[in-house]
Amino acid sequence: MKKDKFWKNKNVLITGIHGFLGSNLCKKLIENDANVYGIHNNNSNKSLLKFENINDYNSLSISLNDSNQIKAFINDNNLEICFHLAAQVEVQKAIEFPFDTLHNNINSTLNLLEAFKNNKSLKSFIFCSTDKVYGDIEKKFLPYKEEYIPKPKYPYEVSKLICEKLVQTYDNNFNLNTLTTRSCNLYGPGQLNLTAIIPSLIVSALGKNNFKPRSNGMLLRDYMFVEDWCETLLNISKKIYFKKPKYKVYNFGTNSPYTVKDITKLIYDKISKGKTNEILLLYDKHEAKNEIPYQTLDSKRAINEFKFDPKNAISPGLTKTIKWFKKYSDKIN
């Protein structure tokens, strides 16, 4: 891999560093010789960084809701770039615990922005939102465009939209150089949240547990390989480091959606082809609850400004993901 000299010795903060995206992004930054700092409130060993024994980063286990500790941490380090990824992201958990989800996601973002408000070293702040903020619209109006008025319904996406507004408020009033991404569903190595469809299917196909559908299999989504997304995040952060972006919100998706049944067939055909039809039949007994049925993103704005171009199609991306899960299968439960 050719290193990007821009990142050498850059001081970079990742919130949620042990999460799926955070751990992959940390790995990529280390490969490019950045000085990585992380904030997390999860001491679990279930992290790509722990599985792969990656230790060349500095992290602090604190809550983003602790404003004093966050300010002290930021003031003590000459942080130039921030990727704000930390959030409670499980849609069904958000339905079950709406107050906790809203309180955590909104307050953590507010505390982080407040801590950076008068910071002179920060040059680039990326907030990772979600395509779910657009809400449920008629299929004929897809793909989502940034010009659409967001209409979130459920607690998770409502919290994300409020966070978007907070980020834009601090950008407008305190000259923070921010960009908000609305990305599609991610998948890849290190996705250890087994409520997500792709890791749950892989683990079940490998014989680690029984697959339990949570929909009729017809939910339609864009899927992007996590390595492509990490490369994109590095690219856009580097570009806005030197020049403010034209817009504050950008869509990032493949605009090549697949149903859950499509994904199921692709995974089982690669791992346990003889069971594919048996698993597909399980969907007939289920209906999705609290889920947006159809989602796909128009990414023309990101393509034009950042040359956004994810390299991995779904099949090779799944092959790489399955290879990782097989390698670390003994640690996954």
Summary of the structure (lengths in Angstrom):
residues: 333
radius of gyration: 19.3
end to end distance: 31.8
largest distance: 59.6
contacts: 1108
relative contact order: 0.14
helix: 47%
strand: 15%
